[in-house]
């Protein structure tokens, strides 16, 4: 499994919704490097989702149907931001 380099992950975190930018950018800066390779790939997979889906999952309006990504949503929301 070849992961994206950190610069590409940061770029993928730039979204069309400010609410998502505010979640993703600080998480990547503070916590991404400490994730396991599997969790890094799950985060990358999460970034491939559409903004309306991500917004619904992160705001708690819906639960992500993919269990691994649903856990990553919980992880991102639960990590303190710097």
Number of C-alpha atoms within 10 A of each C-alpha: 6 6 12 13 8 13 9 11 19 17 10 16 21 15 16 11 12 10 13 18 15 14 16 23 19 18 22 20 13 13 14 20 12 10 12 10 14 12 17 19 17 18 23 18 12 19 18 12 10 11 15 12 15 20 15 13 18 20 14 12 10 12 17 19 9 10 10 15 21 16 16 18 21 13 14 19 15 10 13 11 16 8
